[in-house]
Amino acid sequence: MKVNDIDMKVEVLVIPVSDMERARDFYGRLDWRLDRTPPCVVQFTPAPRARSSSAPT
């Protein structure tokens, strides 16, 4: 098996932010879906993809 034979995908991308409300507004304007998460995490998923972007507080 070669590396090119393996189906690899980015599943989660964590982006640290200093201003949570500004980040929430920014990704909301991109029409990304706000996912249900614990209170200390804001997670968006770009439509129609299955990947997510998280911003821990």
Protein Blocks (a to p, Z undefined) as FASTA:
>chain_A
ZZklpccddfbdcdddfblklmmmmmmmnopacddddfkbccddddfbfbdcdddZZ
